[in-house]
């Protein structure tokens, strides 16, 4: 019994929504009656729908398998070339950033290695110049 109240409230809400939007037309425009109704609609709503004759002309003009005009092909080619150029610039920028990062890391690593080598030499220095190990004569 606890589900009866939410179910009835949902049905009432659905009935209210359906009665509220009862006057809304579909996406297709049928005859002149709907044109008379659309006169009172705001401009932004009138731009969504088009007359039936305009809609049929739109679909007749370019079928699914119809050839594209040269202007359309040129526009698509320009868009493709522009996208390729943007992709090329992006990849080049990423590559330059990575090269700069790698070079900086390499320089830091070289510097750390040099410092640790110098520290090792200072710690192991026995006062003889050059160091005893390299100046020793074998008998």
Secondary structure, DSSP 8 states (H G I E B T S, - for coil): -HHHHHHHHHHHHHHHHHHHTTT---SS--SHHHHHHHTTS-HHHHTT---HHHHHHHHHHS-SS----HHHHHHHHHHHHHHHHHHHHHHHHHHHHHHHHHHHHHHHHHHHHHHHHHHHHHHH--S-SS-HHHH----
